[in-house]
Amino acid sequence: MSQRDRILQVALHRFAHHGIAATTIQDVADHAEVSKASVLYHFSSKAELVNHALTPSLDALEALISGMEDHTPGSAGMREGFISSFVDFLIDHRLATHVVVSHPYLAEDITALGRAQTMMGRMAQAVGEQTTGDDDRLRFGVAVSGATYALVSSGMLGVDTLDEESLRDGLRKVLSDMMLIRSPEVTE
């Protein structure tokens, strides 16, 4: 791993676990075991460091949202595909999701956080186009935000002890139970 990549990895971890305001360039340097000058060689400011640390996750979110937007509203299979992709996104980008969710107040100051806010608006729009009414939109929104919160707060909820595959399978099952429209059962 390159020094730049190590700095980004450490920065993302520190931002997620300690907050952007509480994480200094020196803090990142110390935990990456490099000099502050090395961090500043690669990133001219903390805002630039945050932007670069979040970019891979935001690019992945962009692809997820574009996939939703490309589906014909109400198309078969959209929800199943979305659930699988969304769970993969949340697990693969857990730290960045935590940073975005816990720092919305910095969206005007940090470009990547502003981009994340814009994409969340696009996701809400796409959800609205893929749902069949108020109850369905509410169910979809609760499922998506609940899964996001469960991962961001995994330590408080006790799900941080699950291995990655159990967590992935569990989230897919819960989201499927909540989001997939089922035909009413016929009783005789």
Protein Blocks (a to p, Z undefined) as FASTA:
>chain_A
ZZklmmmmmmmmmmmmnojklpcfklmmmmnopafklmmmmpmbfklmmmmmmmmmmmmm
mmmmmmmmmpcghiahklmmmmmmmmmmmmmmmmmmmmmmmmmmmmmmmmklmmmmmmmm
mmmmmmmmmpgbjklmmmmmmmmmmmmmmmmmmmmnopmmpcfklmmmmmmmmmmmmmmc
cdddddZZ
